[in-house]
Structures are given as structure tokens and as C-alpha cells.
Amino acid sequence: MRKRLVYPPAGGGNHVRWLMYFDKSFDPMHLTSDKSPDNKLKFIETKIYPKERTWHNWLTFEWKHRKKYDHIIALDSDHHTYKYKENNKTIIMSFNDYTECIKKFVVIISQFTDNWSIADIIEEKWAASYDAGIKLQKISPFEKVIASDVIWEDVLNKKFYYDIIDFWELEDHYEYAARVHKLWRDCQKQALVQFIESCKNDEYINFLKV
């Protein structure tokens, strides 16, 4: 049964899959003969979340290795139009507050345009009915909705991590995943600071600083 992760844009879905990277199911796709957790961590540290990753190259790093792992865990950011798919074991990331997702999206979209207002962005991707597609679904035993606000915490939340690996029946590599999570958060913080320093859109700056 295929593993599937459903999440809102800029909601950390790709990152969640990197947290799972230490499971043996990723071994065939690892680029070196050394499949050890230490070597996998080194790969993520140097190729996925290096210090030079920041706001204007965020998506370059995001997409470089993204599609090659879809057969292991499929990523689906169409969270707002979610529909159940058979033969999928699906985790749905849900948020009580989408503000942090919106902030991350503002930084990402600014690589292409700074002409959208905050209201436009919210209406486009995070309208009031955002969760409606999920809430109207009858959740099956092959689906799990996970409260994901904790993903923005600096330390990887253990319940969040174990809820995921238990549902997908993956190996426990929490200590390594926690180190990856710190790398991600450090890159995010750096990207935000550097974006604000270079941004000329006062509305964006004021929104991001709240």
C-alpha cells in the first residue's frame, strides 16, 4: 500500500519526508553505498539543508531531490481539495492555525512576485473553508489526521514523529530525525532574516514580524 502525505502549501510536507529518510525503505535511493544513518544525515546536511540555503534559492533545494522519492512517500500539497484515494495509507497534516504556513508561503512566493497582497494570498491558499475537504471526509483506517502546529517548534515533537512512523510502520530514528529538524529550522530562520533585510514590501515585512 502506497504511503501518501497530504499537507497545505508551505506546510512542511517535504520536510516530513526527510524526517523519514533514515528508514531502510529509502536505502535503494541513497546516493552512496554507505546507507548508515550517519551517512544519510551527512547527505541531508550538505545537500538539503546546507547553510547556504535561504529564501531566494529555497525551491531550488526543495525540488532537486523531490520527485525521486515519490514512490516511497507521495507528496500531495492539494490539502484544500483532499479526496480519499484507495490503496494509499495517507497522513493528513492539519493545523489549528495556518499563520506560520502563510508566512512561509509569503517568503517562497516572493521569489517570483511581491505584488500579491496578504489578503490575496490567504484567499488563494488558505480561505476559511480550507479544511472543509478534510472535515467532510469519513476518515478510514487507512487515513490519519495529525495535528501539525508543533512542526514549527525548534525541537522535533516526539508525539508528532511517533504518530507518523507508527502509522506508516517505519523504523524509529528519532535522534537523527531531530537533528534534521534542527537543520531545517535553522535554514528557515536564516531565510526569514535575510528575506526581511532585502524585502521592499512593507506589508510583507509587517506580517512576517508579527
NUROMI-870593 format. One record per residue (C-alpha): residue number from 1; residue in one letter; chain; x, y, z. Coordinates in nm, 3 decimals. Example, Ala and Ser with C-alpha at 12.3 -4.5 7.8 and 13.67 -1.06 7.14 Angstrom:
<sites>
<site><resi>1</resi><resn>A</resn><chain>A</chain><c1>1.230</c1><c2>-0.450</c2><c3>0.780</c3></site>
<site><resi>2</resi><resn>S</resn><chain>A</chain><c1>1.367</c1><c2>-0.106</c2><c3>0.714</c3></site>
</sites>
This chain:
<sites>
<site><resi>1</resi><resn>M</resn><chain>A</chain><c1>0.000</c1><c2>0.000</c2><c3>0.000</c3></site>
<site><resi>2</resi><resn>R</resn><chain>A</chain><c1>0.142</c1><c2>0.336</c2><c3>-0.106</c3></site>
<site><resi>3</resi><resn>K</resn><chain>A</chain><c1>0.229</c1><c2>0.593</c2><c3>0.160</c3></site>
<site><resi>4</resi><resn>R</resn><chain>A</chain><c1>0.087</c1><c2>0.938</c2><c3>0.094</c3></site>
<site><resi>5</resi><resn>L</resn><chain>A</chain><c1>0.133</c1><c2>1.268</c2><c3>0.277</c3></site>
<site><resi>6</resi><resn>V</resn><chain>A</chain><c1>-0.125</c1><c2>1.544</c2><c3>0.231</c3></site>
<site><resi>7</resi><resn>Y</resn><chain>A</chain><c1>-0.038</c1><c2>1.895</c2><c3>0.353</c3></site>
<site><resi>8</resi><resn>P</resn><chain>A</chain><c1>-0.102</c1><c2>2.264</c2><c3>0.277</c3></site>
<site><resi>9</resi><resn>P</resn><chain>A</chain><c1>0.146</c1><c2>2.459</c2><c3>0.061</c3></site>
<site><resi>10</resi><resn>A</resn><chain>A</chain><c1>0.446</c1><c2>2.565</c2><c3>0.273</c3></site>
<site><resi>11</resi><resn>G</resn><chain>A</chain><c1>0.322</c1><c2>2.334</c2><c3>0.548</c3></site>
<site><resi>12</resi><resn>G</resn><chain>A</chain><c1>0.642</c1><c2>2.132</c2><c3>0.579</c3></site>
<site><resi>13</resi><resn>G</resn><chain>A</chain><c1>0.538</c1><c2>1.822</c2><c3>0.387</c3></site>
<site><resi>14</resi><resn>N</resn><chain>A</chain><c1>0.868</c1><c2>1.776</c2><c3>0.206</c3></site>
<site><resi>15</resi><resn>H</resn><chain>A</chain><c1>1.048</c1><c2>1.817</c2><c3>0.537</c3></site>
<site><resi>16</resi><resn>V</resn><chain>A</chain><c1>0.838</c1><c2>1.544</c2><c3>0.698</c3></site>
<site><resi>17</resi><resn>R</resn><chain>A</chain><c1>0.957</c1><c2>1.306</c2><c3>0.430</c3></site>
<site><resi>18</resi><resn>W</resn><chain>A</chain><c1>1.320</c1><c2>1.393</c2><c3>0.506</c3></site>
<site><resi>19</resi><resn>L</resn><chain>A</chain><c1>1.250</c1><c2>1.309</c2><c3>0.870</c3></site>
<site><resi>20</resi><resn>M</resn><chain>A</chain><c1>1.161</c1><c2>0.960</c2><c3>0.748</c3></site>
<site><resi>21</resi><resn>Y</resn><chain>A</chain><c1>1.475</c1><c2>0.927</c2><c3>0.532</c3></site>
<site><resi>22</resi><resn>F</resn><chain>A</chain><c1>1.657</c1><c2>0.705</c2><c3>0.780</c3></site>
<site><resi>23</resi><resn>D</resn><chain>A</chain><c1>1.415</c1><c2>0.418</c2><c3>0.728</c3></site>
<site><resi>24</resi><resn>K</resn><chain>A</chain><c1>1.553</c1><c2>0.129</c2><c3>0.521</c3></site>
<site><resi>25</resi><resn>S</resn><chain>A</chain><c1>1.289</c1><c2>0.186</c2><c3>0.253</c3></site>
<site><resi>26</resi><resn>F</resn><chain>A</chain><c1>1.499</c1><c2>0.484</c2><c3>0.136</c3></site>
<site><resi>27</resi><resn>D</resn><chain>A</chain><c1>1.821</c1><c2>0.282</c2><c3>0.113</c3></site>
<site><resi>28</resi><resn>P</resn><chain>A</chain><c1>1.793</c1><c2>0.197</c2><c3>-0.260</c3></site>
<site><resi>29</resi><resn>M</resn><chain>A</chain><c1>1.766</c1><c2>0.567</c2><c3>-0.345</c3></site>
<site><resi>30</resi><resn>H</resn><chain>A</chain><c1>2.053</c1><c2>0.685</c2><c3>-0.126</c3></site>
<site><resi>31</resi><resn>L</resn><chain>A</chain><c1>2.334</c1><c2>0.811</c2><c3>-0.348</c3></site>
<site><resi>32</resi><resn>T</resn><chain>A</chain><c1>2.625</c1><c2>0.628</c2><c3>-0.184</c3></site>
<site><resi>33</resi><resn>S</resn><chain>A</chain><c1>2.697</c1><c2>0.266</c2><c3>-0.091</c3></site>
<site><resi>34</resi><resn>D</resn><chain>A</chain><c1>2.706</c1><c2>0.367</c2><c3>0.275</c3></site>
<site><resi>35</resi><resn>K</resn><chain>A</chain><c1>2.343</c1><c2>0.351</c2><c3>0.386</c3></site>
<site><resi>36</resi><resn>S</resn><chain>A</chain><c1>2.415</c1><c2>0.423</c2><c3>0.752</c3></site>
<site><resi>37</resi><resn>P</resn><chain>A</chain><c1>2.213</c1><c2>0.687</c2><c3>0.940</c3></site>
<site><resi>38</resi><resn>D</resn><chain>A</chain><c1>2.531</c1><c2>0.892</c2><c3>0.982</c3></site>
<site><resi>39</resi><resn>N</resn><chain>A</chain><c1>2.590</c1><c2>0.900</c2><c3>0.608</c3></site>
<site><resi>40</resi><resn>K</resn><chain>A</chain><c1>2.228</c1><c2>0.983</c2><c3>0.537</c3></site>
<site><resi>41</resi><resn>L</resn><chain>A</chain><c1>2.248</c1><c2>1.268</c2><c3>0.787</c3></site>
<site><resi>42</resi><resn>K</resn><chain>A</chain><c1>2.561</c1><c2>1.399</c2><c3>0.615</c3></site>
<site><resi>43</resi><resn>F</resn><chain>A</chain><c1>2.377</c1><c2>1.396</c2><c3>0.281</c3></site>
<site><resi>44</resi><resn>I</resn><chain>A</chain><c1>2.086</c1><c2>1.598</c2><c3>0.424</c3></site>
<site><resi>45</resi><resn>E</resn><chain>A</chain><c1>2.321</c1><c2>1.838</c2><c3>0.599</c3></site>
<site><resi>46</resi><resn>T</resn><chain>A</chain><c1>2.525</c1><c2>1.912</c2><c3>0.284</c3></site>
<site><resi>47</resi><resn>K</resn><chain>A</chain><c1>2.269</c1><c2>1.872</c2><c3>0.004</c3></site>
<site><resi>48</resi><resn>I</resn><chain>A</chain><c1>1.927</c1><c2>1.952</c2><c3>0.152</c3></site>
<site><resi>49</resi><resn>Y</resn><chain>A</chain><c1>1.970</c1><c2>2.191</c2><c3>0.445</c3></site>
<site><resi>50</resi><resn>P</resn><chain>A</chain><c1>2.316</c1><c2>2.347</c2><c3>0.399</c3></site>
<site><resi>51</resi><resn>K</resn><chain>A</chain><c1>2.396</c1><c2>2.687</c2><c3>0.544</c3></site>
<site><resi>52</resi><resn>E</resn><chain>A</chain><c1>2.373</c1><c2>2.849</c2><c3>0.201</c3></site>
<site><resi>53</resi><resn>R</resn><chain>A</chain><c1>2.006</c1><c2>2.758</c2><c3>0.169</c3></site>
<site><resi>54</resi><resn>T</resn><chain>A</chain><c1>1.799</c1><c2>3.073</c2><c3>0.204</c3></site>
<site><resi>55</resi><resn>W</resn><chain>A</chain><c1>1.481</c1><c2>3.238</c2><c3>0.076</c3></site>
<site><resi>56</resi><resn>H</resn><chain>A</chain><c1>1.579</c1><c2>3.304</c2><c3>-0.287</c3></site>
<site><resi>57</resi><resn>N</resn><chain>A</chain><c1>1.708</c1><c2>2.950</c2><c3>-0.352</c3></site>
<site><resi>58</resi><resn>W</resn><chain>A</chain><c1>1.467</c1><c2>2.763</c2><c3>-0.125</c3></site>
<site><resi>59</resi><resn>L</resn><chain>A</chain><c1>1.271</c1><c2>2.597</c2><c3>-0.404</c3></site>
<site><resi>60</resi><resn>T</resn><chain>A</chain><c1>1.588</c1><c2>2.504</c2><c3>-0.592</c3></site>
<site><resi>61</resi><resn>F</resn><chain>A</chain><c1>1.690</c1><c2>2.286</c2><c3>-0.299</c3></site>
<site><resi>62</resi><resn>E</resn><chain>A</chain><c1>1.330</c1><c2>2.177</c2><c3>-0.246</c3></site>
<site><resi>63</resi><resn>W</resn><chain>A</chain><c1>1.285</c1><c2>2.031</c2><c3>-0.593</c3></site>
<site><resi>64</resi><resn>K</resn><chain>A</chain><c1>1.631</c1><c2>1.896</c2><c3>-0.668</c3></site>
<site><resi>65</resi><resn>H</resn><chain>A</chain><c1>1.568</c1><c2>1.559</c2><c3>-0.499</c3></site>
<site><resi>66</resi><resn>R</resn><chain>A</chain><c1>1.195</c1><c2>1.575</c2><c3>-0.451</c3></site>
<site><resi>67</resi><resn>K</resn><chain>A</chain><c1>1.038</c1><c2>1.359</c2><c3>-0.720</c3></site>
<site><resi>68</resi><resn>K</resn><chain>A</chain><c1>1.274</c1><c2>1.065</c2><c3>-0.688</c3></site>
<site><resi>69</resi><resn>Y</resn><chain>A</chain><c1>1.116</c1><c2>0.962</c2><c3>-0.355</c3></site>
<site><resi>70</resi><resn>D</resn><chain>A</chain><c1>0.751</c1><c2>0.985</c2><c3>-0.457</c3></site>
<site><resi>71</resi><resn>H</resn><chain>A</chain><c1>0.727</c1><c2>0.608</c2><c3>-0.499</c3></site>
<site><resi>72</resi><resn>I</resn><chain>A</chain><c1>0.822</c1><c2>0.571</c2><c3>-0.130</c3></site>
<site><resi>73</resi><resn>I</resn><chain>A</chain><c1>0.612</c1><c2>0.853</c2><c3>0.016</c3></site>
<site><resi>74</resi><resn>A</resn><chain>A</chain><c1>0.398</c1><c2>1.050</c2><c3>-0.227</c3></site>
<site><resi>75</resi><resn>L</resn><chain>A</chain><c1>0.364</c1><c2>1.422</c2><c3>-0.151</c3></site>
<site><resi>76</resi><resn>D</resn><chain>A</chain><c1>0.033</c1><c2>1.597</c2><c3>-0.213</c3></site>
<site><resi>77</resi><resn>S</resn><chain>A</chain><c1>0.000</c1><c2>1.969</c2><c3>-0.135</c3></site>
<site><resi>78</resi><resn>D</resn><chain>A</chain><c1>-0.360</c1><c2>1.987</c2><c3>-0.261</c3></site>
<site><resi>79</resi><resn>H</resn><chain>A</chain><c1>-0.473</c1><c2>1.983</c2><c3>0.100</c3></site>
<site><resi>80</resi><resn>H</resn><chain>A</chain><c1>-0.770</c1><c2>2.210</c2><c3>0.026</c3></site>
<site><resi>81</resi><resn>T</resn><chain>A</chain><c1>-0.920</c1><c2>1.967</c2><c3>-0.228</c3></site>
<site><resi>82</resi><resn>Y</resn><chain>A</chain><c1>-0.839</c1><c2>1.645</c2><c3>-0.044</c3></site>
<site><resi>83</resi><resn>K</resn><chain>A</chain><c1>-1.011</c1><c2>1.328</c2><c3>-0.159</c3></site>
<site><resi>84</resi><resn>Y</resn><chain>A</chain><c1>-0.957</c1><c2>0.976</c2><c3>-0.034</c3></site>
<site><resi>85</resi><resn>K</resn><chain>A</chain><c1>-0.758</c1><c2>0.752</c2><c3>-0.269</c3></site>
<site><resi>86</resi><resn>E</resn><chain>A</chain><c1>-0.775</c1><c2>0.375</c2><c3>-0.250</c3></site>
<site><resi>87</resi><resn>N</resn><chain>A</chain><c1>-0.458</c1><c2>0.173</c2><c3>-0.194</c3></site>
<site><resi>88</resi><resn>N</resn><chain>A</chain><c1>-0.299</c1><c2>0.465</c2><c3>-0.011</c3></site>
<site><resi>89</resi><resn>K</resn><chain>A</chain><c1>-0.203</c1><c2>0.483</c2><c3>0.353</c3></site>
<site><resi>90</resi><resn>T</resn><chain>A</chain><c1>-0.247</c1><c2>0.856</c2><c3>0.395</c3></site>
<site><resi>91</resi><resn>I</resn><chain>A</chain><c1>-0.134</c1><c2>1.101</c2><c3>0.661</c3></site>
<site><resi>92</resi><resn>I</resn><chain>A</chain><c1>-0.309</c1><c2>1.437</c2><c3>0.651</c3></site>
<site><resi>93</resi><resn>M</resn><chain>A</chain><c1>-0.133</c1><c2>1.731</c2><c3>0.816</c3></site>
<site><resi>94</resi><resn>S</resn><chain>A</chain><c1>-0.387</c1><c2>1.964</c2><c3>0.976</c3></site>
<site><resi>95</resi><resn>F</resn><chain>A</chain><c1>-0.323</c1><c2>2.294</c2><c3>1.153</c3></site>
<site><resi>96</resi><resn>N</resn><chain>A</chain><c1>-0.524</c1><c2>2.480</c2><c3>1.414</c3></site>
<site><resi>97</resi><resn>D</resn><chain>A</chain><c1>-0.354</c1><c2>2.800</c2><c3>1.298</c3></site>
<site><resi>98</resi><resn>Y</resn><chain>A</chain><c1>-0.227</c1><c2>2.837</c2><c3>0.942</c3></site>
<site><resi>99</resi><resn>T</resn><chain>A</chain><c1>-0.041</c1><c2>3.163</c2><c3>1.006</c3></site>
<site><resi>100</resi><resn>E</resn><chain>A</chain><c1>0.305</c1><c2>3.005</c2><c3>1.000</c3></site>
<site><resi>101</resi><resn>C</resn><chain>A</chain><c1>0.222</c1><c2>2.824</c2><c3>0.676</c3></site>
<site><resi>102</resi><resn>I</resn><chain>A</chain><c1>0.116</c1><c2>3.155</c2><c3>0.524</c3></site>
<site><resi>103</resi><resn>K</resn><chain>A</chain><c1>0.437</c1><c2>3.324</c2><c3>0.641</c3></site>
<site><resi>104</resi><resn>K</resn><chain>A</chain><c1>0.648</c1><c2>3.055</c2><c3>0.480</c3></site>
<site><resi>105</resi><resn>F</resn><chain>A</chain><c1>0.443</c1><c2>3.085</c2><c3>0.161</c3></site>
<site><resi>106</resi><resn>V</resn><chain>A</chain><c1>0.493</c1><c2>3.463</c2><c3>0.152</c3></site>
<site><resi>107</resi><resn>V</resn><chain>A</chain><c1>0.870</c1><c2>3.416</c2><c3>0.163</c3></site>
<site><resi>108</resi><resn>I</resn><chain>A</chain><c1>0.860</c1><c2>3.147</c2><c3>-0.108</c3></site>
<site><resi>109</resi><resn>I</resn><chain>A</chain><c1>0.624</c1><c2>3.326</c2><c3>-0.348</c3></site>
<site><resi>110</resi><resn>S</resn><chain>A</chain><c1>0.835</c1><c2>3.639</c2><c3>-0.324</c3></site>
<site><resi>111</resi><resn>Q</resn><chain>A</chain><c1>1.095</c1><c2>3.467</c2><c3>-0.541</c3></site>
<site><resi>112</resi><resn>F</resn><chain>A</chain><c1>0.851</c1><c2>3.523</c2><c3>-0.827</c3></site>
<site><resi>113</resi><resn>T</resn><chain>A</chain><c1>0.636</c1><c2>3.821</c2><c3>-0.731</c3></site>
<site><resi>114</resi><resn>D</resn><chain>A</chain><c1>0.574</c1><c2>4.066</c2><c3>-0.448</c3></site>
<site><resi>115</resi><resn>N</resn><chain>A</chain><c1>0.254</c1><c2>4.203</c2><c3>-0.600</c3></site>
<site><resi>116</resi><resn>W</resn><chain>A</chain><c1>0.011</c1><c2>3.980</c2><c3>-0.411</c3></site>
<site><resi>117</resi><resn>S</resn><chain>A</chain><c1>-0.143</c1><c2>4.131</c2><c3>-0.101</c3></site>
<site><resi>118</resi><resn>I</resn><chain>A</chain><c1>-0.158</c1><c2>3.923</c2><c3>0.216</c3></site>
<site><resi>119</resi><resn>A</resn><chain>A</chain><c1>-0.536</c1><c2>3.907</c2><c3>0.171</c3></site>
<site><resi>120</resi><resn>D</resn><chain>A</chain><c1>-0.488</c1><c2>3.770</c2><c3>-0.182</c3></site>
<site><resi>121</resi><resn>I</resn><chain>A</chain><c1>-0.252</c1><c2>3.501</c2><c3>-0.056</c3></site>
<site><resi>122</resi><resn>I</resn><chain>A</chain><c1>-0.487</c1><c2>3.395</c2><c3>0.221</c3></site>
<site><resi>123</resi><resn>E</resn><chain>A</chain><c1>-0.781</c1><c2>3.379</c2><c3>-0.019</c3></site>
<site><resi>124</resi><resn>E</resn><chain>A</chain><c1>-0.578</c1><c2>3.185</c2><c3>-0.275</c3></site>
<site><resi>125</resi><resn>K</resn><chain>A</chain><c1>-0.441</c1><c2>2.917</c2><c3>-0.049</c3></site>
<site><resi>126</resi><resn>W</resn><chain>A</chain><c1>-0.586</c1><c2>2.946</c2><c3>0.300</c3></site>
<site><resi>127</resi><resn>A</resn><chain>A</chain><c1>-0.951</c1><c2>3.054</c2><c3>0.268</c3></site>
<site><resi>128</resi><resn>A</resn><chain>A</chain><c1>-1.182</c1><c2>2.995</c2><c3>0.564</c3></site>
<site><resi>129</resi><resn>S</resn><chain>A</chain><c1>-1.303</c1><c2>2.672</c2><c3>0.404</c3></site>
<site><resi>130</resi><resn>Y</resn><chain>A</chain><c1>-0.951</c1><c2>2.534</c2><c3>0.379</c3></site>
<site><resi>131</resi><resn>D</resn><chain>A</chain><c1>-1.013</c1><c2>2.230</c2><c3>0.598</c3></site>
<site><resi>132</resi><resn>A</resn><chain>A</chain><c1>-1.362</c1><c2>2.167</c2><c3>0.462</c3></site>
<site><resi>133</resi><resn>G</resn><chain>A</chain><c1>-1.250</c1><c2>1.895</c2><c3>0.225</c3></site>
<site><resi>134</resi><resn>I</resn><chain>A</chain><c1>-1.094</c1><c2>1.701</c2><c3>0.511</c3></site>
<site><resi>135</resi><resn>K</resn><chain>A</chain><c1>-1.367</c1><c2>1.762</c2><c3>0.767</c3></site>
<site><resi>136</resi><resn>L</resn><chain>A</chain><c1>-1.633</c1><c2>1.638</c2><c3>0.528</c3></site>
<site><resi>137</resi><resn>Q</resn><chain>A</chain><c1>-1.449</c1><c2>1.312</c2><c3>0.473</c3></site>
<site><resi>138</resi><resn>K</resn><chain>A</chain><c1>-1.526</c1><c2>0.998</c2><c3>0.665</c3></site>
<site><resi>139</resi><resn>I</resn><chain>A</chain><c1>-1.178</c1><c2>0.902</c2><c3>0.783</c3></site>
<site><resi>140</resi><resn>S</resn><chain>A</chain><c1>-1.097</c1><c2>0.540</c2><c3>0.711</c3></site>
<site><resi>141</resi><resn>P</resn><chain>A</chain><c1>-0.846</c1><c2>0.313</c2><c3>0.892</c3></site>
<site><resi>142</resi><resn>F</resn><chain>A</chain><c1>-0.606</c1><c2>0.392</c2><c3>0.607</c3></site>
<site><resi>143</resi><resn>E</resn><chain>A</chain><c1>-0.606</c1><c2>0.765</c2><c3>0.683</c3></site>
<site><resi>144</resi><resn>K</resn><chain>A</chain><c1>-0.473</c1><c2>0.956</c2><c3>0.981</c3></site>
<site><resi>145</resi><resn>V</resn><chain>A</chain><c1>-0.516</c1><c2>1.326</c2><c3>1.052</c3></site>
<site><resi>146</resi><resn>I</resn><chain>A</chain><c1>-0.224</c1><c2>1.463</c2><c3>1.253</c3></site>
<site><resi>147</resi><resn>A</resn><chain>A</chain><c1>-0.225</c1><c2>1.798</c2><c3>1.435</c3></site>
<site><resi>148</resi><resn>S</resn><chain>A</chain><c1>0.087</c1><c2>1.956</c2><c3>1.290</c3></site>
<site><resi>149</resi><resn>D</resn><chain>A</chain><c1>0.128</c1><c2>2.301</c2><c3>1.450</c3></site>
<site><resi>150</resi><resn>V</resn><chain>A</chain><c1>0.415</c1><c2>2.151</c2><c3>1.651</c3></site>
<site><resi>151</resi><resn>I</resn><chain>A</chain><c1>0.624</c1><c2>2.125</c2><c3>1.335</c3></site>
<site><resi>152</resi><resn>W</resn><chain>A</chain><c1>0.725</c1><c2>2.490</c2><c3>1.384</c3></site>
<site><resi>153</resi><resn>E</resn><chain>A</chain><c1>0.884</c1><c2>2.413</c2><c3>1.722</c3></site>
<site><resi>154</resi><resn>D</resn><chain>A</chain><c1>1.264</c1><c2>2.412</c2><c3>1.733</c3></site>
<site><resi>155</resi><resn>V</resn><chain>A</chain><c1>1.278</c1><c2>2.062</c2><c3>1.882</c3></site>
<site><resi>156</resi><resn>L</resn><chain>A</chain><c1>1.109</c1><c2>1.781</c2><c3>1.691</c3></site>
<site><resi>157</resi><resn>N</resn><chain>A</chain><c1>0.794</c1><c2>1.690</c2><c3>1.881</c3></site>
<site><resi>158</resi><resn>K</resn><chain>A</chain><c1>0.810</c1><c2>1.323</c2><c3>1.978</c3></site>
<site><resi>159</resi><resn>K</resn><chain>A</chain><c1>0.438</c1><c2>1.258</c2><c3>1.961</c3></site>
<site><resi>160</resi><resn>F</resn><chain>A</chain><c1>0.423</c1><c2>1.409</c2><c3>1.612</c3></site>
<site><resi>161</resi><resn>Y</resn><chain>A</chain><c1>0.716</c1><c2>1.193</c2><c3>1.497</c3></site>
<site><resi>162</resi><resn>Y</resn><chain>A</chain><c1>0.595</c1><c2>0.869</c2><c3>1.655</c3></site>
<site><resi>163</resi><resn>D</resn><chain>A</chain><c1>0.239</c1><c2>0.916</c2><c3>1.532</c3></site>
<site><resi>164</resi><resn>I</resn><chain>A</chain><c1>0.380</c1><c2>0.921</c2><c3>1.181</c3></site>
<site><resi>165</resi><resn>I</resn><chain>A</chain><c1>0.625</c1><c2>0.631</c2><c3>1.200</c3></site>
<site><resi>166</resi><resn>D</resn><chain>A</chain><c1>0.377</c1><c2>0.413</c2><c3>1.389</c3></site>
<site><resi>167</resi><resn>F</resn><chain>A</chain><c1>0.105</c1><c2>0.467</c2><c3>1.130</c3></site>
<site><resi>168</resi><resn>W</resn><chain>A</chain><c1>0.341</c1><c2>0.402</c2><c3>0.840</c3></site>
<site><resi>169</resi><resn>E</resn><chain>A</chain><c1>0.527</c1><c2>0.125</c2><c3>1.027</c3></site>
<site><resi>170</resi><resn>L</resn><chain>A</chain><c1>0.869</c1><c2>0.283</c2><c3>0.979</c3></site>
<site><resi>171</resi><resn>E</resn><chain>A</chain><c1>1.184</c1><c2>0.240</c2><c3>1.184</c3></site>
<site><resi>172</resi><resn>D</resn><chain>A</chain><c1>1.249</c1><c2>0.461</c2><c3>1.486</c3></site>
<site><resi>173</resi><resn>H</resn><chain>A</chain><c1>1.535</c1><c2>0.702</c2><c3>1.419</c3></site>
<site><resi>174</resi><resn>Y</resn><chain>A</chain><c1>1.415</c1><c2>0.988</c2><c3>1.635</c3></site>
<site><resi>175</resi><resn>E</resn><chain>A</chain><c1>1.760</c1><c2>1.117</c2><c3>1.733</c3></site>
<site><resi>176</resi><resn>Y</resn><chain>A</chain><c1>1.867</c1><c2>1.153</c2><c3>1.370</c3></site>
<site><resi>177</resi><resn>A</resn><chain>A</chain><c1>1.532</c1><c2>1.298</c2><c3>1.266</c3></site>
<site><resi>178</resi><resn>A</resn><chain>A</chain><c1>1.561</c1><c2>1.554</c2><c3>1.546</c3></site>
<site><resi>179</resi><resn>R</resn><chain>A</chain><c1>1.898</c1><c2>1.667</c2><c3>1.409</c3></site>
<site><resi>180</resi><resn>V</resn><chain>A</chain><c1>1.746</c1><c2>1.704</c2><c3>1.063</c3></site>
<site><resi>181</resi><resn>H</resn><chain>A</chain><c1>1.462</c1><c2>1.906</c2><c3>1.213</c3></site>
<site><resi>182</resi><resn>K</resn><chain>A</chain><c1>1.709</c1><c2>2.146</c2><c3>1.373</c3></site>
<site><resi>183</resi><resn>L</resn><chain>A</chain><c1>1.888</c1><c2>2.191</c2><c3>1.039</c3></site>
<site><resi>184</resi><resn>W</resn><chain>A</chain><c1>1.554</c1><c2>2.276</c2><c3>0.876</c3></site>
<site><resi>185</resi><resn>R</resn><chain>A</chain><c1>1.456</c1><c2>2.523</c2><c3>1.144</c3></site>
<site><resi>186</resi><resn>D</resn><chain>A</chain><c1>1.797</c1><c2>2.692</c2><c3>1.127</c3></site>
<site><resi>187</resi><resn>C</resn><chain>A</chain><c1>1.760</c1><c2>2.732</c2><c3>0.750</c3></site>
<site><resi>188</resi><resn>Q</resn><chain>A</chain><c1>1.409</c1><c2>2.871</c2><c3>0.792</c3></site>
<site><resi>189</resi><resn>K</resn><chain>A</chain><c1>1.519</c1><c2>3.127</c2><c3>1.047</c3></site>
<site><resi>190</resi><resn>Q</resn><chain>A</chain><c1>1.811</c1><c2>3.236</c2><c3>0.833</c3></site>
<site><resi>191</resi><resn>A</resn><chain>A</chain><c1>1.588</c1><c2>3.263</c2><c3>0.526</c3></site>
<site><resi>192</resi><resn>L</resn><chain>A</chain><c1>1.337</c1><c2>3.478</c2><c3>0.714</c3></site>
<site><resi>193</resi><resn>V</resn><chain>A</chain><c1>1.601</c1><c2>3.719</c2><c3>0.845</c3></site>
<site><resi>194</resi><resn>Q</resn><chain>A</chain><c1>1.765</c1><c2>3.754</c2><c3>0.505</c3></site>
<site><resi>195</resi><resn>F</resn><chain>A</chain><c1>1.432</c1><c2>3.796</c2><c3>0.330</c3></site>
<site><resi>196</resi><resn>I</resn><chain>A</chain><c1>1.321</c1><c2>4.076</c2><c3>0.564</c3></site>
<site><resi>197</resi><resn>E</resn><chain>A</chain><c1>1.654</c1><c2>4.250</c2><c3>0.513</c3></site>
<site><resi>198</resi><resn>S</resn><chain>A</chain><c1>1.607</c1><c2>4.253</c2><c3>0.136</c3></site>
<site><resi>199</resi><resn>C</resn><chain>A</chain><c1>1.228</c1><c2>4.289</c2><c3>0.109</c3></site>
<site><resi>200</resi><resn>K</resn><chain>A</chain><c1>1.084</c1><c2>4.620</c2><c3>-0.006</c3></site>
<site><resi>201</resi><resn>N</resn><chain>A</chain><c1>0.720</c1><c2>4.529</c2><c3>0.053</c3></site>
<site><resi>202</resi><resn>D</resn><chain>A</chain><c1>0.620</c1><c2>4.684</c2><c3>0.386</c3></site>
<site><resi>203</resi><resn>E</resn><chain>A</chain><c1>0.301</c1><c2>4.478</c2><c3>0.409</c3></site>
<site><resi>204</resi><resn>Y</resn><chain>A</chain><c1>0.501</c1><c2>4.156</c2><c3>0.389</c3></site>
<site><resi>205</resi><resn>I</resn><chain>A</chain><c1>0.757</c1><c2>4.276</c2><c3>0.642</c3></site>
<site><resi>206</resi><resn>N</resn><chain>A</chain><c1>0.491</c1><c2>4.380</c2><c3>0.894</c3></site>
<site><resi>207</resi><resn>F</resn><chain>A</chain><c1>0.305</c1><c2>4.049</c2><c3>0.852</c3></site>
<site><resi>208</resi><resn>L</resn><chain>A</chain><c1>0.619</c1><c2>3.840</c2><c3>0.897</c3></site>
<site><resi>209</resi><resn>K</resn><chain>A</chain><c1>0.730</c1><c2>4.027</c2><c3>1.208</c3></site>
<site><resi>210</resi><resn>V</resn><chain>A</chain><c1>0.405</c1><c2>3.965</c2><c3>1.399</c3></site>
</sites>
